[in-house]
Amino acid sequence: MHVHTALRHLALAAMAVSALGTSTAFAKVSAEKAAELGGEKYTCMGAIRAGSESGVAEYTGKFQGSWPGAEGKGGYLPGPYADEQPLFTIRASNMAEYADKLTPGQKALLEKYPEEFYMKVYPSHRDFKFRDWVCDAVKKNATMAEILDDGLGITGVTGAHPFPFPKNGLEAIWNVINPHRAWTEQAVYDIRNVYSDGQVANGRVNFKTMNTGTHPDPNERRSYTDKINAYFYQEYLEPPRDAGFTAVGYQPNNFSDDATNSWQYQPGLRRVRQAPEVGFDYPVPPAGMRNVDDDYLFNGSPERFTWRLVGRKEVYVPYHNFKINDPALSLDELIGKHTINAEYVRYELHRVWVIEGTQKEGVRHNYGKRVVYADEDTWLAVWADNYDKRGELWRVNFVNYFFSPQSQTFHRGATIYHDLTAQTYEAGYLVNQSGDDWWTLNEPLKPSNFSPEGLARRGR
């Protein structure tokens, strides 16, 4: 095999890995503090129940699992707020009025692409309540979850974030690594990499994951001290040179004595091989516009950064983005020259947790600093600003989440990764042209679906 071909296949394995997302334990919260979850002040997830005078909605929790008028659970749904009109639009010309509720990355995009990047702001809503067992898991974790092994592992029950009242950045980033997500996911999605000269590289992936800790059967749910956190399967359908390349594997719960493991099937060789370790800042194909650990805005081991919890902040963030997944929208309508079409992105004012990671001395990473903005109601990372070694803002990324009745939780949709220096961007997890292969969530899968043995049988 030529060297460049081997390197490309290693990079493809890195993309598959990215699709997932101290020895002295920190003190747990008291039973009295944990009892406040689901009470008058805090939601069961640990978010502040009250709204704000500036426009953050009060938490209602009036929808659990679905909403009135929703037709079916699977496939595209317009959502409960489809008839709303924007309250206002933030542009480069008026962003000074809203500067205290914008991230540095948002301001940079507004300034750099004033004609293309703008923010249509809609009424804020906090109406979706998690299933009762998820709330129960959060309450259990409040009094039992701890950091282990110099920050590389945690204890607690799976299915929900471990630290509803985080006291430091490490606890907060472990919440980002382990929010409540769908149990299983199956989809065929498109990727578009857009270069500064307008050229576009296309990709298409058959994708499956299984998060072991969110199994609907309580007898099948796990502990964060168990070996496996999540499984992944990724088969490349496009571009033609990579069609048929498949990677499977798993991500562990504890990174002190394990790492994300991946096995590859290469059609030209008709054999399965274990991939070398890939992670952290390994570039994701087809264009290398993002890192492996940029998936979900942060995933994998937290070990290469020192994490600081800045605190809660009100920010205009992408939220309740149903429309961007509409099969009636073509990718030509969505993909702009420098960013995704802003007409189809909905922003709301929400409180987010701001978590800052600074690269540790003596370790490799292409980011000198990264700032993650995690929604307080879900602990899903919705925005990330990433800086180079000189402290200059470099990559600005965001995820468009929507609520899925099929999985009864918020689910990741179109994800956008901007490179401000190169003036390029990637749009991934695009399902608009997937037809019947649109997301299927919480349908049974087995660990054998993700095993190297199963992959080998497929390749015969």
C-alpha positions as CSV (number, residue, x, y, z in Angstrom):
1,M,0.0,0.0,0.0
2,H,1.3,3.5,-0.8
3,V,2.1,5.7,2.1
4,H,-0.4,8.4,1.2
5,T,-3.2,5.8,0.9
6,A,-2.3,4.3,4.3
7,L,-2.4,7.7,5.9
8,R,-5.8,8.5,4.3
9,H,-7.2,5.3,5.7
10,L,-5.8,6.1,9.2
11,A,-7.5,9.5,8.9
12,L,-10.8,7.8,8.0
13,A,-10.5,5.7,11.1
14,A,-10.0,8.9,13.1
15,M,-13.3,10.2,11.7
16,A,-15.1,7.1,12.9
17,V,-13.6,7.6,16.3
18,S,-14.7,11.2,16.5
19,A,-18.3,10.3,15.8
20,L,-18.9,9.2,19.3
21,G,-18.8,11.6,22.0
22,T,-7.7,12.3,39.7
23,S,-6.6,9.7,41.9
24,T,-7.9,12.0,44.7
25,A,-11.7,12.1,44.3
26,F,-13.5,15.4,44.5
27,A,-16.1,15.8,47.2
28,K,-19.7,14.7,46.4
29,V,-22.7,17.0,47.2
30,S,-24.7,16.4,50.3
31,A,-28.1,14.6,50.3
32,E,-29.7,17.9,51.3
33,K,-28.2,19.6,48.2
34,A,-29.2,16.7,45.9
35,A,-32.8,16.9,47.2
36,E,-33.0,20.3,45.6
37,L,-33.0,18.7,42.2
38,G,-36.5,18.8,40.7
39,G,-37.5,21.4,43.4
40,E,-38.5,25.0,43.3
41,K,-35.0,26.3,42.4
42,Y,-33.5,23.7,40.2
43,T,-34.8,21.3,37.5
44,C,-34.0,17.6,37.9
45,M,-30.9,18.2,35.7
46,G,-29.5,20.9,37.9
47,A,-30.5,23.9,35.7
48,I,-31.9,27.0,37.3
49,R,-35.7,26.8,36.9
50,A,-36.4,30.5,36.8
51,G,-36.2,32.6,33.6
52,S,-34.5,36.0,33.4
53,E,-35.6,39.6,32.7
54,S,-33.4,39.6,29.6
55,G,-35.3,36.8,27.9
56,V,-34.3,33.4,29.1
57,A,-37.5,31.4,29.4
58,E,-38.7,29.9,32.7
59,Y,-38.4,26.1,32.7
60,T,-41.9,24.5,32.3
61,G,-41.1,20.9,31.5
62,K,-44.6,20.7,30.0
63,F,-43.6,18.3,27.2
64,Q,-42.2,14.8,28.1
65,G,-41.4,12.5,25.2
66,S,-43.3,14.5,22.5
67,W,-45.6,17.6,22.2
68,P,-49.3,18.0,21.3
69,G,-49.9,17.7,17.6
70,A,-46.7,15.8,16.8
71,E,-47.5,13.3,14.1
72,G,-45.5,10.1,14.7
73,K,-42.2,9.7,16.5
74,G,-39.7,9.0,13.7
75,G,-38.7,11.0,10.6
76,Y,-38.7,14.7,10.1
77,L,-41.0,16.8,12.3
78,P,-41.3,20.6,12.2
79,G,-41.4,20.9,16.0
80,P,-43.7,22.8,18.3
81,Y,-42.5,26.3,17.5
82,A,-42.6,26.1,13.7
83,D,-45.1,29.0,13.3
84,E,-43.0,31.5,15.4
85,Q,-41.4,34.5,13.8
86,P,-37.9,35.9,14.9
87,L,-37.9,38.6,17.5
88,F,-34.9,40.3,15.8
89,T,-31.8,39.5,13.8
90,I,-28.3,40.1,14.9
91,R,-26.0,41.4,12.2
92,A,-22.5,42.9,12.1
93,S,-24.2,46.3,11.9
94,N,-26.1,46.0,15.2
95,M,-24.1,43.3,17.2
96,A,-22.8,46.0,19.6
97,E,-26.3,46.0,21.1
98,Y,-26.1,42.3,22.0
99,A,-22.3,42.0,22.6
100,D,-22.7,40.9,26.2
101,K,-24.6,37.8,25.1
102,L,-22.4,36.8,22.1
103,T,-19.3,34.5,22.2
104,P,-16.1,35.8,20.7
105,G,-16.6,33.3,17.9
106,Q,-20.0,34.7,17.1
107,K,-18.7,38.2,16.9
108,A,-15.8,37.1,14.7
109,L,-18.2,35.3,12.2
110,L,-20.5,38.4,12.1
111,E,-17.5,40.6,11.3
112,K,-15.8,38.3,8.9
113,Y,-18.9,37.3,6.9
114,P,-21.3,40.2,7.3
115,E,-23.5,39.3,4.3
116,E,-23.7,35.6,5.1
117,F,-23.5,35.1,8.8
118,Y,-26.3,36.6,10.9
119,M,-28.4,35.3,13.8
120,K,-32.2,35.1,13.7
121,V,-33.3,35.2,17.3
122,Y,-36.6,33.5,18.3
123,P,-38.4,33.3,21.7
124,S,-36.7,31.2,24.2
125,H,-38.3,27.9,25.3
126,R,-37.5,25.4,28.0
127,D,-40.5,23.0,27.7
128,F,-39.0,19.5,27.4
129,K,-38.7,17.4,30.5
130,F,-36.4,14.3,30.5
131,R,-37.8,10.8,31.4
132,D,-38.2,10.1,35.0
133,W,-35.4,7.5,35.1
134,V,-32.9,10.1,33.6
135,C,-33.8,12.5,36.5
136,D,-33.3,9.6,39.0
137,A,-29.9,8.9,37.5
138,V,-28.9,12.6,37.9
139,K,-30.0,12.6,41.6
140,K,-28.0,9.4,42.3
141,N,-24.9,10.8,40.7
142,A,-25.2,14.0,42.7
143,T,-24.3,12.1,45.9
144,M,-22.1,9.3,44.5
145,A,-20.2,10.4,41.3
146,E,-16.5,11.2,41.7
147,I,-13.4,11.9,39.6
148,L,-10.9,9.0,39.4
149,D,-7.4,8.3,38.1
150,D,-6.0,11.8,37.8
151,G,-9.1,13.0,35.9
152,L,-9.2,10.1,33.4
153,G,-12.2,8.3,34.8
154,I,-15.4,8.8,36.9
155,T,-17.8,6.8,39.0
156,G,-21.6,7.0,39.0
157,V,-24.5,5.5,37.1
158,T,-24.8,6.0,33.4
159,G,-27.6,7.5,31.4
160,A,-27.1,11.1,32.6
161,H,-24.4,13.5,33.4
162,P,-22.4,12.7,36.6
163,F,-22.2,16.2,38.3
164,P,-25.4,18.3,38.4
165,F,-23.7,20.8,40.7
166,P,-20.1,21.0,39.1
167,K,-17.5,22.6,41.4
168,N,-14.7,22.8,38.8
169,G,-13.8,22.5,35.2
170,L,-13.0,18.9,35.2
171,E,-16.4,17.9,36.6
172,A,-18.0,20.2,34.0
173,I,-16.2,18.7,31.0
174,W,-17.1,15.2,32.2
175,N,-20.7,16.3,32.0
176,V,-20.1,17.4,28.4
177,I,-18.6,14.0,27.7
178,N,-21.6,12.2,29.2
179,P,-24.8,14.0,28.6
180,H,-28.0,12.1,28.1
181,R,-28.2,11.0,24.5
182,A,-30.1,8.5,22.3
183,W,-29.5,4.8,23.1
184,T,-28.8,4.0,19.4
185,E,-28.5,6.0,16.2
186,Q,-28.6,4.9,12.6
187,A,-28.4,7.3,9.6
188,V,-26.8,8.1,6.3
189,Y,-25.5,11.6,6.4
190,D,-23.7,13.9,4.0
191,I,-20.6,16.0,4.5
192,R,-19.7,19.2,2.7
193,N,-16.3,20.7,2.9
194,V,-16.2,24.2,1.5
195,Y,-12.9,25.9,0.5
196,S,-12.1,29.6,0.3
197,D,-12.2,29.5,-3.5
198,G,-15.7,28.1,-3.5
199,Q,-14.7,24.5,-4.3
200,V,-16.8,21.8,-2.4
201,A,-15.7,18.3,-1.4
202,N,-18.5,15.8,-0.9
203,G,-18.7,12.9,1.5
204,R,-21.4,10.5,2.6
205,V,-21.4,8.1,5.5
206,N,-23.5,5.2,6.8
207,F,-23.3,5.7,10.5
208,K,-24.3,3.8,13.6
209,T,-23.7,4.2,17.3
210,M,-24.8,2.6,20.5
211,N,-24.5,4.3,23.9
212,T,-24.5,1.5,26.4
213,G,-25.6,3.6,29.4
214,T,-28.9,4.9,27.9
215,H,-30.5,1.5,27.2
216,P,-34.3,1.7,27.8
217,D,-34.2,-1.5,29.9
218,P,-32.9,-0.5,33.4
219,N,-31.4,-4.0,33.7
220,E,-29.1,-3.2,30.8
221,R,-27.8,0.2,32.0
222,R,-24.3,0.4,33.3
223,S,-21.9,2.1,35.7
224,Y,-19.2,4.6,34.6
225,T,-16.7,2.1,36.0
226,D,-17.6,-0.4,33.3
227,K,-15.3,-0.7,30.3
228,I,-17.4,0.5,27.4
229,N,-19.0,3.9,27.1
230,A,-20.1,3.7,23.4
231,Y,-19.8,1.7,20.2
232,F,-19.5,3.1,16.7
233,Y,-19.8,1.9,13.1
234,Q,-18.9,4.1,10.1
235,E,-19.0,3.0,6.4
236,Y,-17.9,5.5,3.8
237,L,-20.1,5.7,0.7
238,E,-18.5,8.8,-0.9
239,P,-16.2,10.0,-2.2
240,P,-15.7,7.0,-4.6
241,R,-12.0,6.5,-3.7
242,D,-13.0,5.7,-0.1
243,A,-16.3,3.8,-0.8
244,G,-16.5,0.6,1.3
245,F,-13.9,1.6,3.9
246,T,-15.5,0.8,7.2
247,A,-14.4,1.3,10.8
248,V,-15.9,-0.1,14.0
249,G,-14.9,0.2,17.6
250,Y,-15.6,1.6,21.0
251,Q,-14.9,4.4,23.4
252,P,-14.0,3.5,27.0
253,N,-15.4,5.1,30.2
254,N,-11.9,5.3,31.8
255,F,-8.9,6.5,29.8
256,S,-6.3,5.7,32.5
257,D,-5.6,2.2,31.1
258,D,-7.6,2.2,27.8
259,A,-8.2,4.4,24.7
260,T,-10.7,4.6,21.9
261,N,-10.2,1.4,19.9
262,S,-11.0,1.0,16.2
263,W,-10.8,-1.7,13.6
264,Q,-10.8,-1.0,9.8
265,Y,-12.0,-2.9,6.8
266,Q,-10.3,-1.9,3.6
267,P,-12.0,-3.1,0.4
268,G,-8.7,-3.3,-1.5
269,L,-7.2,-5.6,1.0
270,R,-10.3,-7.5,2.0
271,R,-9.1,-7.8,5.5
272,V,-9.7,-6.2,9.0
273,R,-6.9,-4.6,10.9
274,Q,-6.8,-2.8,14.2
275,A,-6.1,0.9,13.6
276,P,-3.2,2.7,15.3
277,E,-4.3,5.0,18.1
278,V,-6.0,8.1,16.8
279,G,-7.5,10.9,18.9
280,F,-7.2,14.4,20.2
281,D,-6.1,16.7,17.3
282,Y,-5.9,14.1,14.6
283,P,-7.4,15.7,11.4
284,V,-10.7,14.3,10.2
285,P,-11.2,13.7,6.5
286,P,-12.0,14.4,3.8
287,A,-10.4,17.9,4.3
288,G,-8.9,17.9,7.8
289,M,-11.0,20.9,8.7
290,R,-11.6,19.7,12.3
291,N,-10.1,17.4,14.9
292,V,-11.2,14.0,16.1
293,D,-12.0,15.6,19.5
294,D,-14.1,18.4,17.9
295,D,-17.0,15.9,17.5
296,Y,-19.9,16.9,19.7
297,L,-17.6,20.0,20.1
298,F,-15.6,18.0,22.6
299,N,-15.2,14.3,23.1
300,G,-12.7,11.7,24.3
301,S,-10.2,12.0,27.0
302,P,-9.9,15.4,28.8
303,E,-6.2,14.8,29.7
304,R,-4.4,17.3,27.4
305,F,-6.1,20.4,28.9
306,T,-6.4,22.1,32.2
307,W,-10.1,22.8,32.6
308,R,-11.6,25.8,34.3
309,L,-15.3,26.3,35.1
310,V,-16.0,30.0,34.2
311,G,-19.6,29.7,35.3
312,R,-23.1,30.3,33.9
313,K,-23.7,32.9,31.2
314,E,-26.6,34.0,29.1
315,V,-25.8,33.5,25.4
316,Y,-27.7,33.4,22.1
317,V,-27.1,29.8,20.9
318,P,-28.6,27.5,18.3
319,Y,-31.6,25.8,19.8
320,H,-34.7,23.8,18.7
321,N,-33.3,23.5,15.2
322,F,-35.9,21.3,13.4
323,K,-36.1,23.2,10.1
324,I,-32.5,22.7,9.1
325,N,-33.2,18.9,8.8
326,D,-36.2,19.3,6.5
327,P,-36.0,16.9,3.5
328,A,-37.6,19.7,1.4
329,L,-34.4,21.7,1.8
330,S,-31.7,20.7,-0.7
331,L,-28.0,20.8,0.3
332,D,-27.6,23.4,-2.4
333,E,-29.9,25.7,-0.5
334,L,-28.1,25.0,2.8
335,I,-24.5,25.3,1.7
336,G,-23.2,28.9,1.4
337,K,-19.8,30.2,0.4
338,H,-18.4,30.8,3.9
339,T,-21.1,29.3,6.2
340,I,-24.4,27.4,6.2
341,N,-27.5,29.4,5.1
342,A,-28.4,31.5,8.1
343,E,-32.1,31.6,7.2
344,Y,-32.5,28.1,8.5
345,V,-30.7,28.4,11.8
346,R,-32.8,29.3,14.9
347,Y,-31.1,31.0,17.9
348,E,-32.6,31.5,21.3
349,L,-31.3,33.1,24.5
350,H,-30.3,30.4,27.0
351,R,-28.1,30.0,30.0
352,V,-25.0,28.0,29.3
353,W,-22.1,26.7,31.3
354,V,-18.8,28.2,30.0
355,I,-15.9,25.8,30.3
356,E,-12.3,26.8,29.4
357,G,-9.6,24.3,28.6
358,T,-5.9,25.4,28.4
359,Q,-3.4,23.1,26.8
360,K,-1.1,21.5,29.4
361,E,2.7,21.8,29.1
362,G,4.5,18.9,27.5
363,V,1.6,17.5,25.5
364,R,0.7,17.8,21.9
365,H,-2.4,19.6,20.6
366,N,-3.1,22.1,17.9
367,Y,-5.4,24.2,20.2
368,G,-3.8,26.4,22.8
369,K,-7.2,27.0,24.3
370,R,-10.7,25.9,23.8
371,V,-13.9,27.3,25.2
372,V,-17.0,25.1,25.3
373,Y,-20.5,26.4,25.9
374,A,-22.9,23.7,27.3
375,D,-26.6,24.2,27.6
376,E,-27.6,24.2,31.3
377,D,-30.8,22.2,30.7
378,T,-29.1,19.3,28.9
379,W,-25.3,19.6,29.2
380,L,-25.0,19.3,25.5
381,A,-22.2,21.4,24.1
382,V,-23.9,23.8,21.6
383,W,-21.0,26.2,20.7
384,A,-17.2,26.1,20.9
385,D,-14.5,28.8,20.3
386,N,-11.0,27.3,19.7
387,Y,-7.7,29.3,19.8
388,D,-4.3,28.6,18.3
389,K,-1.0,28.6,20.2
390,R,-0.6,32.4,19.8
391,G,-4.0,33.0,21.5
392,E,-5.7,33.9,18.2
393,L,-9.3,32.7,17.6
394,W,-9.0,30.0,15.0
395,R,-11.9,27.6,14.7
396,V,-15.5,28.3,15.6
397,N,-18.0,25.4,15.7
398,F,-21.6,24.8,16.6
399,V,-24.3,22.1,16.7
400,N,-27.9,22.4,15.7
401,Y,-29.9,20.2,18.2
402,F,-33.6,19.3,17.9
403,F,-35.9,17.3,20.2
404,S,-36.6,13.8,18.9
405,P,-39.7,12.0,20.2
406,Q,-38.3,8.7,18.9
407,S,-35.4,8.9,21.4
408,Q,-37.2,11.3,23.8
409,T,-34.2,13.5,24.1
410,F,-32.4,16.2,22.2
411,H,-30.4,14.9,19.2
412,R,-27.6,16.3,17.1
413,G,-28.3,17.7,13.7
414,A,-26.3,19.7,11.2
415,T,-22.9,20.5,12.8
416,I,-20.8,23.4,11.4
417,Y,-17.0,23.8,11.8
418,H,-15.4,27.1,10.7
419,D,-11.8,27.8,10.1
420,L,-11.5,31.6,10.4
421,T,-7.8,31.7,9.2
422,A,-8.3,29.6,6.1
423,Q,-11.8,30.9,5.5
424,T,-13.1,27.4,5.0
425,Y,-15.8,25.3,6.8
426,E,-17.3,21.9,7.1
427,A,-21.0,21.1,7.4
428,G,-21.6,17.5,8.7
429,Y,-24.5,15.3,9.9
430,L,-26.6,16.5,7.0
431,V,-29.6,14.2,6.5
432,N,-31.8,16.2,4.1
433,Q,-31.0,14.0,1.1
434,S,-31.0,10.7,3.0
435,G,-34.5,9.6,2.0
436,D,-35.5,6.5,4.0
437,D,-32.1,6.5,5.7
438,W,-33.0,9.6,7.8
439,W,-32.2,9.1,11.5
440,T,-33.5,6.0,13.2
441,L,-33.1,6.3,16.9
442,N,-33.4,3.9,19.8
443,E,-34.0,0.8,17.6
444,P,-32.2,-2.3,19.0
445,L,-28.6,-2.9,18.0
446,K,-26.1,-5.3,19.6
447,P,-22.4,-5.1,20.5
448,S,-21.8,-7.6,17.7
449,N,-22.9,-5.0,15.2
450,F,-19.7,-3.1,16.1
451,S,-17.2,-5.9,16.5
452,P,-14.2,-6.6,14.4
453,E,-15.5,-10.2,14.0
454,G,-18.7,-8.9,12.5
455,L,-16.8,-6.6,10.2
456,A,-14.7,-9.5,9.0
457,R,-17.8,-11.5,8.2
458,R,-19.2,-8.6,6.3
459,G,-16.0,-8.4,4.2
460,R,-16.0,-12.0,3.0
